[in-house]
Amino acid sequence: TKKEDQAIWYGDAVEILLNTESHSYYQIVVNPKGAVIDLDRGADRNNWFRWDSQAEVATQIADGYWTAEIRIPVVSDENDPL
């Protein structure tokens, strides 16, 4: 996957928002080309981009639609389970 593709905000994309007990939420955005941006929205604005979800993404573009398969690992961390 391509990381930190800022053009992701200007086209089709799917956004996954994950809420945990210790953060307001995490955000993972994927576009049809497989670009990924992952943000820690619980951090201050200057640190949003420091989180790496380690998500694995596979996308496919077809006539009139696209699909995404996203694997998000869950870790055992008493501070935050994601």
HELIX and SHEET records of a PDB file:
HELIX    1   1 GLN A    6  TYR A   10  5                                   5    
HELIX    2   2 ARG A   45  ARG A   50  5                                   6    
SHEET    1   A 4 LYS A   2  LYS A   3  0                                        
SHEET    2   A 4 ALA A  35  ASP A  40  1                                        
SHEET    3   A 4 TYR A  26  VAL A  30 -1                                        
SHEET    4   A 4 VAL A  14  LEU A  18 -1                                        
SHEET    1   B 2 GLU A  56  ALA A  62  0                                        
SHEET    2   B 2 TYR A  65  ARG A  71 -1                                        
END                                                                             
